[in-house]
Amino acid sequence: MGLFSSSNTSPEYLALVTRWDTFIQKLRDRYSEVMTSAEGPLNDMMNGIQYDSIVFINVNTGLKNQTVDALSKKGDEGWTKMSSELYKINATSSDINNLHQKLNDFQNWIALEFEKYEVKIFADAARKILENVKQHINESKLHRCTQCAAELPIKVYSFMAVNLKCDSCGSVNTYQPDDRVRALEYYVLNHLAEEQAFDLKIKGRHDRSAAKEYYLKYYGYLMDNVPEKKDFYKRDMDERISWVEKGRDPYIN
Ligand SMILES: [Zn+2]
């Protein structure tokens, strides 16, 4: 409270504060209710997934509409009424701002809670998908040269087609990774990378060095797990870090 501003502590104002706090608390409770009632269906979907997490993309869009979008909008509508009540009792602008801040806090909170939920559900799905893929990929299967049948040193968990020259006959074989393995990059690794770097991402919204650390950690994870695409990820990483350094990172926010 500034030196020259006075707080409006009239009973009318205090009644509006209570009304507003109750209203915002109801919005928070509503969020928890919707998310709790979604748990059962989400678990069923989780049990049903095989090699991708596409099902959660649509579900999350619906859930987000019902929660973040609908409840934020409800908050804005509530504010329209509340601010006219505040003008009626001649509330000071700092009192008005304080109440409006509670709405901003709520809207930031719900957006972040939903983001955390999304990171977690895609990471849980990633672990499930990885388990499924591992069960179906035979790592000990031999890969043989199409010309001379000599054994080729194939890395089963690769994410790009590779051309391998056969040591025995010199002919070039193209190895296409299994589609399920290839899909690990998008349905597993990205999400696990995001999960383990997510706290830095949040911090990075207010702190440039944390934002840089986020990209180092996120891309570091991908580079460790997809060494054949190391250069590709490094370019992406360097580009994003340079955006951070210019203070204009469009991705993290
Ligand atoms: Zn050969």
Boltz pocket constraint, residues with backbone or C-beta under 6 A from the ligand:
constraints:
  - pocket:
      binder: B
      contacts: [[A, 145], [A, 146], [A, 147], [A, 148], [A, 149], [A, 150], [A, 166], [A, 167], [A, 168], [A, 169], [A, 170], [A, 171]]
      max_distance: 6.0
